[in-house]
Amino acid sequence: MGPHLAETGGGAVALPDERGPLSYTVAAAQGPVRLRYLAPPPNLRAYFGSLYLFSVTADRFADATRADVPQLRFMLDGGGDYHFHDGAVTPTPDVCLLGPTMGATRFQVNGPIRVLGISLLPAGWMALHGGNASLLADRLCDLAAEKGDVYRALLAALRGLDDDDADAMADLCWSELGKLVKPPRAAIWDLLGAVDAWLMGEGSPRIESLAETTDLSPRQLARLTNKYYGAPPKLLARKYRALRCSARIALDGDSWQQLCEEASFYDQSHFIREIKHFIGLTPHQLQTEPSAVAQLTLLRRSLGGDVAVLNRLS
């Protein structure tokens, strides 16, 4: 698939570069918000999703982000707080490792703000953190304080670069983070591949299908998906079903009433509650008035399979 123009309320464009078929830049803006995506190099695509540059020019700004994979975020300028769906409020450290989120997360920033972030796939989580992902689900930690000076040095180097040279910032991140990557055992790769395929392959993933594929009991699966994905299979299935449906509503213009039937929700009230919980907006809001961050985050999927596969969020 070649780069193409993708429209949002604020305008967006995919720009080709010289790094290969998965390497394009996505730039988008809406009001005071800017978001730009860059794909990782081929040797790191099993560990990391897209790298992104996020900025807000307003003095104060608040919005919500959908449930997502873990995120490593370097605060280049400004700061703020995360408001998790269970009511916890946490200030953002300069080197923030946000665990996997199982509900929409609100944030408030004191701008202007600049953030460089990287989505972590399970193998990337293991490389950078190594702990049980469920223990940091809907929470964050100061990665520089926990893991040492390599992250402080990387933050300082990134702050010394110009935003206009996004490729240099990306190259620096991939170079330094690539040194920390250690491939998991073959059995773990097999498990991650099976879970990813299960989450992406069914409209409403059934735990029985995953148990048959992996030859593991539901109890074993819950222990392993908690460790690597941050939640048991049933919650993961709900999360990814809601993410897929929200993208189809906002980007494809699909009828949410029809999706409710296709994706095996109990009824329309159940569908609305699930979308609101995981996305932070109702189906109607996704259709008619999606927030700036919702539009720009969903842009990953609007570009087609490449970026969506990298982030496991098609």
C-alpha positions, 0 to 999 in steps of 0.5 A: 500500500502506498502513502495516500491522503487521509482526511480528518476535521483538522486535515492530515496527510501521509508523506512518503520517505526512504525507509521502505513500504511501512515507513511514512509520516503522518501529520495532522492538526486540529485547532491547538493540537498537532500529531505526527506519526512515524513508523519504526525501522524493520528490525524493531517492528515486533517490539514497537508501534508508531513513534509520534510527536504530539504538541498543544499550543494552548495554555491549557488543554484537556481531552481523553485518549482511548484504551490503548497499548503501553506508551513511553512518553518523553515530556519535551516541554510542559506537563500535566496529569492523567485521570484514569477511569477508576478515578486515580489522578497522577502527575506526568513524570518527564520520562513516563511509562504509561501501562496498558489502559483498559478504559478511556483516560482523560488528561489535562496539560499545562501548555504549550506542551511537546511530547515524543511518544512510542507505542509498546507492543508486548515484546517492547514492554518486556524489553523496557520494563520486564514486569507483569503488565497487569500491575501497571494497567491504568497506571504509570511510572517514572521510567528514568527513576526505575530503570536508570540514566539511559532514559534521562540521557535520551530525554536530554538529547531529544530536548536538544533537537529541533521539532522540524527534524523529526527523523533525527529524533526518531533515529535517536530513539530507535538507536538507543531503544534498540540497544535494550531489545532482547528477543523473547524465547520462541515459545513466547513469540508463538504465544504473542503471535497467537494472541495477536491473531486472535484479537485481530481476527474475530469480530467478537473474540471467543476465549475458546478459540484462543484456548484451542489454538494455544492448547492452554487452559483458560487459567493459564491464558489469563496468567500469561495475557495479564503478564504480557498484555495487562489483562485477562483474555475476556477483558482484552476481547472487550477492549479490542472489539470496542476499538474496532467498532469505534474506528468503523463508526468514526472513519468508515461511517458504519451504522453503530446500530448495525455494528451492535448486531454484528459484534455480538453485543447484548443490546444497544445500551450495552454497545453504548456503555462499552464504547463510552468506557473504552473510547471516552465517547458515545457512538453518536459523539464518534459520528458527529463530534469526535474530540481532537485527540480521538480523531487524530488517534484514529488516524492510524487506522485510516491509513490502512493496515500498516500502521494499524498492524504495528499498533494492534489496533485495527 
